[in-house]
Amino acid sequence: MSKYYYLISGLPAITPDDHKPAYTVAEFKAEITTALSVQDQKLADHFFFRYDNRNILAHLRATPRYVFDERGVYTEEMIKDICDSMASEDRAPENMQVPAYLAEFVRDYYERFDDTEASERNVLWEDRLSAMYYREAMMCGNTFLSSWFELNLNIGNVMTAFNSRKHGLDREEYIIGENEIAEQLRHSGARDFNLGNSPGYIAELLQIAEEQDLMVREKRTDVLRWNWLEDQTFFKTFDIESVLSYLLRLEMLERWAGLDQVKGKETFRRLVADMKRESRDTLNEFKENNK
């Protein structure tokens, strides 16, 4: 197992309250690419495949005005080559290593997609890809990374179960994965879905799922993730687990920086709209009083 004393010693400290991350995910990806061993780089790729998932789904759907996410493992041209090769030859390009789940998904998409059902099926493709991605990632051979992916699978499924119950939707249609918690969420009618004996974080997650404010719920969920990462890497200071933990926390900070920026723009537009409305109302009142 490789040690990364120099790399980790030079990383700036980060906290959940940081508004501007020390690195972007893309910058950190570029830095660790030359530092990690071949074996550890393959582990890191499991994280970056998330962005490839979005890129390949957008390519298959020909999503208009989609901005290609450069944080993935594959370039835009490589994504196109993967899809073209799967469509014409039913196999990934020979000069490219493509994870089995991704090749399987593209094959499945081309084989089963029916234009007459596009409006219904497009809703489910993303869930199908997520389920396949989590299944393969949880079998990566690294206990830390496997547990991380299972944590996120459980978080997504718990939130989905609560939302489905709230809106009267069929949980079985939206819960993904095949672990014990997924099965409980699909079939249990109990308020807590009979998850009392599940991993320790589940009790906290069930409380978070009850939160009505979506932004607060998102923040609390990421704090749960953040604390989990710190607990899991406490005794692995210079191991690949700590490098991956830093990467995962950077991604959280980057996402929140983007959300805060969007929220700020929305607030500004709302203030401008309110000012215009107040000005218009004042003008109309002035006209009425001076007819």
Residue pairs with C-beta under 8 A, 6 or more apart in sequence:
1 239
1 240
2 36
2 37
2 39
2 40
2 239
2 240
3 238
3 239
4 35
4 36
4 238
4 239
4 240
4 242
4 243
5 238
7 31
7 32
7 35
7 243
8 237
8 238
8 242
8 243
8 246
11 22
11 246
12 22
14 21
14 22
14 246
14 249
14 250
14 253
16 222
16 223
16 226
16 252
16 253
18 253
19 257
19 260
20 257
21 250
21 253
21 254
21 257
22 250
23 31
23 250
24 250
24 254
25 71
25 247
25 250
25 251
25 254
26 70
26 71
28 246
28 247
28 250
29 44
29 48
29 71
29 247
32 41
32 44
32 243
32 247
33 41
36 44
36 240
36 243
40 240
40 243
43 140
43 142
43 145
43 240
43 244
44 240
44 243
44 244
44 247
45 73
46 137
46 140
46 145
46 149
47 244
47 247
47 248
47 251
48 71
48 72
48 73
49 72
49 73
49 99
49 102
49 133
49 137
50 72
50 133
51 69
51 71
51 72
51 73
52 72
52 73
52 74
52 79
52 102
53 102
53 129
53 130
53 133
54 69
54 72
55 68
55 69
55 72
55 74
55 76
55 79
56 79
56 82
56 83
56 102
56 105
56 106
57 63
57 125
57 126
57 129
58 66
58 68
59 79
59 80
59 83
60 83
60 106
60 109
60 125
61 122
61 125
68 76
72 79
74 82
74 96
78 96
81 93
81 96
82 92
82 93
82 96
82 98
82 102
82 103
82 106
83 106
85 91
85 92
85 93
86 92
86 103
86 106
86 107
86 110
87 106
87 110
90 107
91 103
92 98
92 103
99 136
100 136
101 132
101 133
101 135
101 136
104 132
105 128
105 129
105 132
108 128
109 125
112 121
113 121
114 121
127 174
127 176
130 156
130 176
131 176
131 177
134 149
134 150
134 152
134 153
134 176
134 177
135 177
135 178
137 145
137 146
137 149
138 146
138 149
138 150
138 153
139 146
140 146
140 149
142 240
142 241
144 232
144 233
144 236
144 241
144 244
145 241
145 244
147 232
148 228
148 229
148 232
148 244
148 248
150 179
151 201
151 225
151 228
152 225
153 176
153 177
153 179
153 182
154 179
154 181
154 182
154 199
154 202
154 205
155 205
155 221
155 224
155 225
156 176
157 175
157 176
157 177
157 181
157 182
157 185
158 181
158 185
158 193
158 202
158 205
158 206
158 209
159 209
159 221
160 171
160 174
160 175
160 185
161 171
161 175
161 185
161 193
161 209
162 209
162 210
163 169
164 170
164 171
164 174
165 171
171 185
171 186
172 186
172 187
175 182
175 185
175 186
176 182
180 198
181 195
181 198
181 202
184 193
184 194
184 195
184 198
185 193
185 195
188 194
188 195
192 206
195 202
195 206
196 203
201 224
201 228
204 224
205 221
205 224
208 217
208 220
208 221
208 224
209 217
211 217
211 220
215 259
215 263
218 259
219 256
222 252
222 256
225 248
225 252
226 249
226 252
229 245
229 248
229 249
230 245
232 241
232 245
233 239
233 241
233 242
233 245
236 242
